Amino acid sequence: MTKEVLHKRTTASAGEAAASPAGKFDQLFVNLGPQHPSTHGVLRVGLTLEGEVITKAEPDIGYLHRGTMKLAEARSWHQCVVLTDRWDYVSAMPNNLALCLAAEKLLAVQAPDRAQSLRVIMCELNRIASHLLFLGTYGIDLGAFTPFLHAFREREMILDLYEMLCGARLTYNYIRIGGVMSDISPEWAAKAREFLTFFKPRLQEYDDLLSFNPIFLARTEEVGVIPQALAVAWGLSGPNLRGSGAAYDVRKSDPYCGYEKFDFEVPLGKTGSCWDRYYCRCLEMRQSVRIVEQALDGLPSGDLLAKGVAKNVKPPPGEAYAHVEASRGDLGIYVVSDGGPAPYRMHVRAPSFVNLAILQEILVGRKIADVVAILGSIDIVLGETDR
Amino acid sequence: MTPDILPPEPKVLYPKPVYSKDAGLLLSSRVWPTERWTARWSQPEYRKAAVQLAAILGGILVCGALIGELAKWGDLLYKMLLAAAAYTHQQLLARGIPSGLLGDPARVLAALNLTAEILWVSLKILIVVGIINLNGLWAVWWERKLSAHMQSRLGPMEAGRFHGWAQTALDSIKLLLKEDATPADADRAVHLLAPAVVIVPAILAFAPVLFGKELAAAKLDVGALYILSVSGVSVIGIIMAGWASSNKFSLLGGLRAAAQVVSYEIPRIFAVVPVLMFAGSLDLAAIDAAQQGYWLGFLPRWFVFWLPAGPIAFLLFLIASLAETNRVPFDIPEAESELVAGFMTEYSGMKWALFFLAEYAYVLLACFMMAVFFLGGGAAPLPLLSFIPSWIWMLAKAMAMMFVFMWLRWTLPRFRVDQLMDFNWKFMLPWSFVVVALAGATLAWL
C-alpha cells in the first residue's frame, strides 16, 4: 500500500493533513459523531489522536438548530411557552417555568401559592426523570446496559404521572404565564406518593448496581477532573459545577416559587471528576424526592392562575431576566418587550451550551475511551445546546 | 348523482388513550411495577411458566436417563457402518465383482471401509457444525431472554408463539436475505476473507471437545493444546476485518482486539497448566477420567476443588476466557458506545452473522473447556445422581458457565483499554505463575 493511500486513510481530508504538523502519520483524525451512539444526540467532536491519546478536541454544534429565539419574536407570549418545551426536551418543566417567570416579572404578577407549589412538584419530578435518563445513558456509555432499563422503568412512571396531569409525556406546556394549566386530582397525588415510595429503595439499587462498582469507579473516578476554579472560569452550572465543590444552586441563591420554604440540601462533589458529577446527580434525586414529599404534604389551596393575565398578554415595554435551576444547570431567560403582543427579543442562557464548551479543555490528554465517559458526565441535551 | 369513488371511511389512526381526562386516571393498559411486583405467584402466567420450565427440565433428565451414554450409540453407529461395508463386500463377492474394478477383493474391502470411515467422519463434522449453529440460535435467544428478565422486560415473546423460541431462527433467515454491503474504499478480498478466518478456527477448535464421557469428534492426545492453539488463530481474522473495512473505528477495534486477545492468551494457558499437572495428560478424555470418583464417598474430585490451586486457576481461566471471547467487561474491541461496533461496523448480512456465530462458538468452547478442565466433566456432583448420563452433566455444567457469562455481561460496565492491559499484566499474569507453583506444591505434598 502506498503512502498516499495510507495517508488518505488516516487523515480526514487533504486540508486536515496539511494542517497536521509536517503531515505526521502518527496523528489520526477521528470524527466522533454526529451519528455516533454515544454523543447523546447530534454532537460532532473532531478528535485528533496520537495512538489512543487525544491531542485536540473540537466540539461542533448546530445540527439541531431550530432558531427558537428568533421564532419567539413572531409568537404571542403564551405561544412562546410551547417553544420552550423543545429546548431541553428531557426536562421541559423548568424551561416552561423560566419563561413564565420572566414574563411574570414584566407583567408584575405573581402566581398563586398553589400554582407555585405545583410548579415546584413538577420541576422536581422532572429533575428526577432527567437525572434518571442521565444515569441510564451514562451506564450505557460505560458498557453497563442494565441500569438504563431500570432507570427507564422509573422514568416511565414519572412520564405516566405527567400524562395523567396534562396529557403529554415530553412537551408538557403545563406551566403557564401566571400559574399552571390544570390542578392535580386526588388520584394523581396518590399515584405520586406511590411512585415516591417505590422510588426511594431503587436509588439504593442503582448504587449497588452501578455507582460503587469497582470497574465503574476505575472508569470515572480520576477521569475528566474539573478543578473548582476551572469550572467557575468556564461558567459551568448545575451538577457539573457542584461536582467540583462549588455551592451554587439557584434554588438557594436566588429562590423562586417558594423554594426557600422547603428543607433540602445541595449535594456537592469533592474533586470534580466524572464520578463526582455522576454521584452529585444521584444525591440530587434524593433531595428532589424530599422536596416533592414536602410540597405534596403542604400543598396550599387556592387559585391556579393569577388574576389579570389575559389570553393575549401585552407586557409593558421593558426587559426582564429570570433564571431557574434546571436539571442541567442555571437556565436563564432574558426577554425584552416593546409593548406588543410578541416578545421583542428573547435570549436563552442554556446550561448545556455553556457546559459543553469545557469539553475541548478537559478532553486533551485523555484516552479515546474517556471521551464518552467525560461527554456523558457533562450531560448535555443537544436540543438545548443548539436551540 | 353521487360520485362512484367515495372517500374511504376515516380510520382510527391513534391507539386508545391511556389517560382518562374525566377520571384523571391511567387506564388499565399501563401497569406500574408497584402493581406487578406484588404477589408474583398469584399470577396465572407466572405459575404456568414455572410449571413449563420444570416440565422441560424434567423431560430432558428423563430422556437422558432413558438414552444413557451417547458414546455407546456412536460406537454402535460406527460398527453398523463397518458392517454395511462388509455386507456390501460380501454381496459384491457373491455376485462376482465386475472385472477391471480394482481386481483384488482385499482392495475392494479396503475401499469400502475407507468409504465408511469417510462417511463417519463427515457425520461427526456435520454434528459439530450443527452444534455450533444451534448454539448460535440458542445462545442469542437465551441471552435476549435472560437480559430481558434482568431488566424487567420480557424479551422476544411473539415469534413461534412459545416465548419467542423462533426469534433467532427467523433473524438468521433475515440475515441471509440481507444485502451484503462492502464499503467502496474497502480492501475487498481481505474484507471478504476476514469472517471466514474468524469462523473456521472456531469450528476446527471443536474437534477434540468432549461432550460427554469419551464423546468427542476426534480423539487427540494433545486435545487441550490443540484447542488453545487453534482458537488463537481467529484474532488474525479480527485484525483483517478491522484493517480491510477502511474505517477508523473498525481499525481501532481490530487493533484493540489483537492486543487484548494475545495478552490474555498467556494467563489463560497458564491457568490450564495446573489441570494438566493434576491429570498428567493433555488428552481431554484423560482429564475427564481423572476427575471421576469422590473423596470420602461424597465430595466430588473436581479440579476446581483441589485446594488451593484449583479454585484460583478456575477463576483465572474464567476471567481470561471472558477476555478471549470479547465479552463484558472486556468487550473493548466492539465497545458500542466508543467504537460503534468495532471491527464489525462495516459488515452486514451473513458476513456479520459469521462474526456473531464465531463469538458464541467461542463462548460455548470456553464453557465446555471449563466444564472439562475444572468442573469434573461428565461426573455427577453426588454419587446418587450418577444414573443421569455424563453428556447431560457436561451440558448442564457448560450451560451454567454460559449463564455466568451472560450474567456478567448484563451486570458489569466495561474496562478501559489501558486498565484492561494493566489488569492482565499486573494481576492475571503473576497470579497465573503463582497458581502453577501452588499446583506443584500440592502435587509434591500429595
Interface residues (C-beta under 8 A of the other chain):
Chain A: R9 T10 L28 V30 H36 P37 S38 E52 G139 I140 D141 L142 G143 A144 F145 T146 F148 L149 H150 R153 M157 D160 E163 M164 G167 S185 E187 W188 K191 E194 F195 T197 F198 L209 L210 N213 I215 F216 A218 R219 K367 I368 A369 D370 V371 V372
Chain B: V18 Y19 K21 A23 G24 L25 L26 R30 W32 P33 T34 S147 M150 Q151 S152 R153 D185 S246 K248 F249 L252 V328 P329 D331 I332 A335 E336 S337 E338 V340 W410 T411 L412 P413 R414 F415 R416 V417 D418 Q419
